[in-house]
Amino acid sequence: MNTAKRIYNVLFISVFATMLGLGVVSPLLPIYAENLGATGIWLGIIFSAFALSRSVFMPIIGRISDRQGRKWIILIGMFAYAVTSLAYLIAGSVYSLTVVRLIHGLASAMVVPIAMAYIADLSEKGKEGSQMGNFSISMFLGMGVGPLLGGFLNDTLGMPSVFYVMAGLSAFATLLVAISLPEAKPGSLALPDTPHVPMRAIFSLPVMRGVMVFSFISALGRGGMMVFIPVFAPLIALSPFEVGIVLSANTFLMALLQVPIGRLTDTGNKVVLIIIGSAIAAIALAAIPFSRSFWPLLVITSIIGVGGAIQQPSIMALTVDVGRTIGMGTSMGAYNTVFGIGMIIAPLMGGAFMDFVGVEAVFYIGGAISLLGTAIFAVMMRRSAREGANGEDPGPG
């Protein structure tokens, strides 16, 4: 087996195991937090803490990985995942739970974006959509199976078992990376003449600017979905296991569609695919409050998954394209940072709407914001294409 294939296989299995562990707790963490006395605002703070820590450290870690190698960063991050999983069990208040989420976010910044940069280094030009889409299956499958497993464990063995399983899966991924993942020498997989681009200059690259603006508004609109569906579910008499099915269906569809949509991305219009997928997901998000039982909610969240699957490979392909110029760790770090900022604000904003208006408002407002982001992205990319056709310099200058 050649080195590139070995890297791909090890990272696929490791990221799947890590995301499976993270997905295990996703339908239960809002309930766990409410048992500790969390209000809607505190739910937002607890979930935003993860994204805040992740966003602060991702650009720094991405830059370091471009220069110093990626394996040791992924290894430390996965080990931190395992330790932090057990720390949830001793969190006795909303304050300590917030601290655990901050540490968990730092660990996440060292795993998924760096693994994506590792795979992006190996992607063939012209096949970025299909190859990044194929790898994204590891994340979506992990997050898809996780809620099902988490709901089952909670109903049969109790909530502590969920955190023990998350720790065990993260420990397995740590061992697999330590034993089987070869370390690429710094710069050996990336282009040798990749220049040092100041972080502020990334925002002046037209394509990357469009991607980041879209990602921010998209995260702002849909970022609260995973947090507030478990809160909304008891209002329509859903059990934790049924919540797990609802959340898993969304992510499973994204995983299953990554390969065909990834191939379409390589031959089709990436911007159009992003706009179509985002519009579908935004409209479905706003329809969530109209579901008054398990099956309608399952259908609506499945439609959101289809919309996400249509847009995701195109977003990643555009990011990889820019990464060939500025460094994969840098481009992935920038994309994930901006997305993370949206994920910081979304639960806080959703928590405020939940406390003062009602949980249904979270989905109405989220859908409207997502549609707004889709329109802004379309205008920005059309303007960028027009500037390119007129021969204007699209670079940072």
C-alpha positions in Angstrom: 0.0 0.0 0.0 1.5 3.4 -1.0 1.9 6.2 1.5 -0.9 8.3 0.3 -3.4 5.4 0.5 -2.2 4.5 3.9 -2.6 8.1 5.2 -6.1 8.2 3.7 -7.2 4.9 5.3 -5.8 5.7 8.7 -7.3 9.2 8.9 -10.6 7.9 7.6 -11.0 5.3 10.3 -9.6 7.7 13.0 -11.8 10.6 12.1 -14.8 8.3 11.9 -14.1 6.9 15.4 -13.6 10.4 16.8 -16.7 11.8 15.2 -18.7 8.8 16.3 -17.7 9.5 19.9 -18.7 13.2 19.5 -22.0 12.2 17.8 -22.8 9.9 20.7 -23.3 12.8 23.1 -25.0 15.3 20.6 -28.6 14.4 21.3 -28.0 14.2 25.1 -25.8 17.1 25.9 -28.6 19.7 25.9 -30.6 17.4 28.3 -27.4 16.9 30.4 -26.9 20.6 30.6 -30.6 21.3 31.5 -30.2 18.8 34.3 -27.4 21.0 35.6 -29.7 24.0 35.6 -28.9 25.5 32.2 -31.4 28.0 30.8 -31.7 28.7 27.0 -28.9 31.3 27.3 -26.7 28.9 29.2 -27.3 26.2 26.6 -26.0 28.7 24.1 -23.0 29.6 26.2 -22.1 25.9 26.7 -22.3 25.0 23.1 -20.6 28.3 22.0 -17.7 27.6 24.2 -16.7 24.6 22.1 -16.9 26.7 18.9 -15.1 29.7 20.5 -12.1 27.6 21.5 -12.0 25.9 18.2 -12.1 29.1 16.2 -9.4 30.8 18.3 -6.9 28.0 17.9 -7.7 26.7 14.4 -5.8 29.4 12.4 -2.8 29.1 14.7 -2.7 25.3 14.6 -3.3 25.3 10.8 -0.3 27.5 10.3 1.9 25.3 12.6 0.8 22.2 10.7 1.9 23.7 7.4 5.4 24.2 8.7 6.0 21.5 11.4 4.0 18.5 10.2 0.5 17.2 11.0 0.7 13.9 12.7 1.8 15.1 16.1 -0.9 17.7 16.2 -3.6 15.1 15.3 -2.2 12.7 17.9 -2.3 15.3 20.8 -5.8 16.4 19.8 -7.2 12.8 19.8 -5.6 12.1 23.1 -7.2 15.3 24.5 -10.5 14.1 23.1 -10.3 10.9 25.2 -9.4 12.7 28.4 -12.0 15.4 28.0 -14.7 12.8 27.4 -14.2 11.6 31.0 -14.1 15.2 32.3 -17.8 15.6 31.3 -18.7 13.0 34.1 -17.2 15.2 36.8 -18.7 18.5 35.6 -21.1 19.4 38.4 -22.3 22.8 37.2 -22.9 24.8 34.1 -19.6 26.6 34.8 -17.5 23.5 34.9 -19.3 22.1 31.9 -18.5 25.3 30.0 -14.8 24.8 30.9 -14.9 21.2 29.6 -16.4 22.4 26.4 -13.6 25.0 25.9 -11.0 22.2 26.3 -13.0 20.0 24.0 -13.0 22.7 21.3 -9.2 23.0 21.5 -8.9 19.3 21.0 -11.3 19.5 18.0 -9.1 22.2 16.4 -6.2 19.8 16.4 -8.1 16.9 14.8 -10.6 17.5 12.0 -9.2 20.6 10.2 -5.7 19.1 10.3 -6.9 15.8 9.0 -8.8 17.6 6.2 -5.6 19.5 5.3 -3.7 16.2 5.3 -6.2 14.7 2.8 -6.3 17.9 0.8 -2.5 17.7 0.3 -3.2 14.4 -1.4 -6.1 15.5 -3.6 -5.5 15.5 -7.4 -6.2 18.7 -9.2 -9.6 18.6 -10.8 -10.8 15.9 -8.4 -11.0 18.0 -5.2 -14.8 17.7 -4.9 -14.9 13.9 -5.1 -11.8 13.2 -3.0 -12.8 15.6 -0.2 -16.4 14.4 -0.5 -15.2 10.8 -0.1 -13.2 11.7 3.0 -16.1 13.7 4.5 -18.0 10.5 4.7 -15.9 9.6 7.7 -17.2 12.7 9.6 -20.8 12.4 8.5 -21.0 8.6 9.2 -19.5 9.1 12.6 -21.9 11.9 13.4 -24.8 9.9 11.9 -24.2 6.7 13.8 -23.3 8.5 17.0 -26.8 9.9 18.0 -28.4 6.5 17.4 -25.8 4.8 19.6 -26.0 7.6 22.2 -29.8 7.3 22.4 -29.6 3.6 22.8 -26.9 3.7 25.5 -28.8 6.3 27.4 -32.0 4.3 27.4 -30.4 1.0 28.3 -27.3 1.8 30.4 -27.8 5.4 31.5 -26.1 8.7 30.5 -22.7 8.0 32.1 -22.2 5.1 29.6 -22.3 7.6 26.7 -19.2 9.5 27.9 -17.3 6.3 28.6 -18.0 5.2 25.1 -16.9 8.5 23.7 -13.6 8.2 25.7 -13.0 4.7 24.4 -13.6 5.6 20.8 -11.2 8.6 21.1 -8.6 6.4 22.8 -8.8 3.8 19.9 -8.3 6.6 17.3 -5.3 7.9 19.3 -3.6 4.5 19.2 -4.4 4.0 15.5 -2.8 7.3 14.6 0.2 6.7 16.8 0.9 3.3 15.4 -0.2 3.5 11.7 -0.1 7.1 10.4 3.1 8.1 8.7 4.3 11.6 9.2 4.7 13.7 6.1 7.7 15.9 6.2 6.7 19.6 6.3 6.1 20.8 2.7 6.5 17.3 1.2 2.9 17.0 0.2 2.1 20.7 -0.3 3.4 22.7 -3.2 7.0 23.5 -2.6 6.7 27.2 -3.6 3.6 27.9 -1.4 4.1 31.5 -0.3 3.6 32.9 3.2 0.3 34.7 3.0 -0.7 37.0 5.9 -3.9 36.0 7.6 -5.6 39.3 6.8 -4.7 38.9 3.1 -6.8 35.6 2.9 -10.0 37.7 3.3 -9.1 39.7 0.2 -9.0 36.6 -2.0 -12.4 36.8 -3.9 -13.2 33.1 -3.9 -12.1 32.6 -0.3 -13.9 35.7 0.8 -17.2 34.4 -0.7 -16.7 31.0 0.9 -16.1 32.5 4.3 -19.0 35.0 4.2 -21.3 32.2 3.1 -19.9 29.8 5.7 -20.4 32.3 8.5 -24.0 33.2 7.7 -24.8 29.6 7.0 -23.4 28.5 10.4 -25.2 31.5 12.0 -28.5 30.3 10.5 -28.3 26.5 11.0 -25.8 26.3 13.8 -28.4 26.0 16.5 -30.2 23.1 14.9 -28.4 20.3 16.6 -28.7 22.2 19.9 -32.3 23.0 19.9 -33.9 20.0 18.1 -33.3 17.9 21.3 -35.0 20.8 23.3 -37.9 21.0 20.8 -38.4 17.2 20.6 -40.1 16.7 24.1 -42.7 19.3 23.0 -43.9 16.8 20.4 -43.4 13.7 22.7 -40.2 12.3 21.2 -37.9 10.0 23.2 -34.0 10.4 23.3 -33.7 7.4 21.0 -36.2 9.0 18.5 -34.2 12.3 18.7 -31.1 10.2 17.9 -32.8 8.8 14.8 -33.9 12.3 13.6 -30.3 13.7 14.0 -28.7 10.6 12.5 -31.0 10.6 9.4 -29.8 14.2 8.6 -26.1 13.2 8.8 -26.5 9.8 7.1 -28.0 11.4 4.0 -25.1 13.8 3.9 -22.7 10.8 4.1 -24.4 8.7 1.5 -24.6 11.6 -1.0 -21.0 12.7 -0.7 -19.7 10.4 -3.5 -22.2 11.2 -6.2 -22.4 14.9 -5.3 -18.6 15.0 -5.1 -18.4 13.7 -8.7 -21.0 16.2 -9.8 -18.9 18.9 -8.2 -15.8 18.1 -10.2 -17.8 18.5 -13.5 -20.5 21.0 -12.6 -20.9 24.6 -11.4 -19.8 24.7 -7.8 -21.4 28.0 -7.0 -24.8 26.9 -8.4 -24.6 23.7 -6.3 -23.9 25.7 -3.2 -26.8 28.0 -3.8 -29.3 25.2 -4.5 -28.2 23.1 -1.5 -28.2 26.0 0.9 -31.7 27.2 -0.2 -33.2 23.7 0.2 -31.7 23.4 3.7 -32.8 26.9 4.8 -36.4 26.4 3.8 -36.6 23.0 5.5 -35.0 24.5 8.6 -37.8 27.1 8.9 -40.4 24.3 8.5 -39.3 22.3 11.6 -41.9 23.9 14.0 -44.7 22.7 11.7 -43.7 19.0 12.5 -45.9 17.8 15.4 -44.7 14.2 15.5 -41.8 11.9 14.8 -42.3 11.2 11.1 -42.8 14.8 9.8 -39.7 15.9 11.8 -37.7 13.0 10.3 -38.7 14.0 6.8 -37.8 17.7 7.3 -34.4 17.0 8.9 -33.7 14.5 6.1 -34.3 17.3 3.5 -31.9 19.5 5.4 -29.4 16.7 5.1 -29.9 16.5 1.3 -29.4 20.3 1.0 -26.2 20.1 3.1 -24.9 17.2 0.9 -25.4 19.2 -2.2 -23.4 22.2 -1.0 -20.7 20.6 1.1 -18.3 19.1 -1.6 -18.4 22.4 -3.6 -17.5 24.4 -0.5 -14.6 22.1 0.3 -13.4 22.0 -3.4 -13.3 25.8 -3.5 -11.3 25.9 -0.2 -8.9 23.3 -1.5 -8.3 25.3 -4.7 -7.3 28.3 -2.6 -5.2 26.1 -0.4 -3.0 25.2 -3.3 -1.9 28.8 -3.3 -1.7 29.7 0.4 -1.2 26.4 2.1 -3.8 23.7 3.0 -3.6 24.1 6.7 -4.0 27.9 6.3 -7.0 27.6 4.0 -8.8 24.9 6.1 -8.0 26.8 9.2 -9.5 30.0 7.8 -12.6 28.3 6.5 -13.2 26.4 9.8 -12.5 29.5 11.9 -15.1 31.6 10.1 -17.6 28.7 10.3 -16.8 28.4 13.9 -17.5 32.0 14.7 -21.0 31.5 13.2 -21.3 28.4 15.4 -20.4 30.6 18.5 -23.0 33.2 17.8 -25.8 30.8 16.7 -26.4 28.9 20.0 -26.2 32.2 21.9 -28.7 33.9 19.6 -30.9 30.7 19.6 -30.8 30.6 23.4 -32.0 34.2 23.6 -34.9 33.5 21.2 -35.8 30.4 23.1 -35.9 32.2 26.5 -37.8 35.3 25.3 -39.9 34.1 22.3 -40.0 30.3 22.3 -37.9 27.5 20.8 -39.9 27.6 17.5 -38.5 31.0 16.8 -35.0 29.5 16.7 -35.9 27.6 13.5 -37.8 30.4 11.8 -35.0 32.9 12.3 -32.4 30.4 11.4 -34.0 29.6 8.1 -34.4 33.3 7.3 -30.7 34.0 8.0 -29.6 31.0 5.9 -31.6 32.3 2.9 -30.1 35.7 3.4 -26.6 34.1 3.4 -27.4 32.2 0.2 -28.4 35.5 -1.6 -25.3 37.3 -0.4 -23.0 34.5 -1.5 -24.7 34.5 -5.0 -24.1 38.2 -5.4 -20.5 38.0 -4.2 -19.6 35.2 -6.5 -21.3 36.8 -9.5 -19.4 40.0 -8.9 -16.1 38.0 -8.5 -16.8 36.2 -11.8 -17.5 39.6 -13.5 -14.3 41.1 -12.2 -12.3 38.0 -13.5 -14.0 38.4 -16.9 -12.9 42.0 -17.0 -9.3 41.1 -16.3 -9.2 42.7 -12.8 -6.7 41.2 -10.4 -8.6 39.0 -8.0 -5.7 38.4 -5.6 -4.8 40.1 -2.4 -2.4 42.5 -4.0 
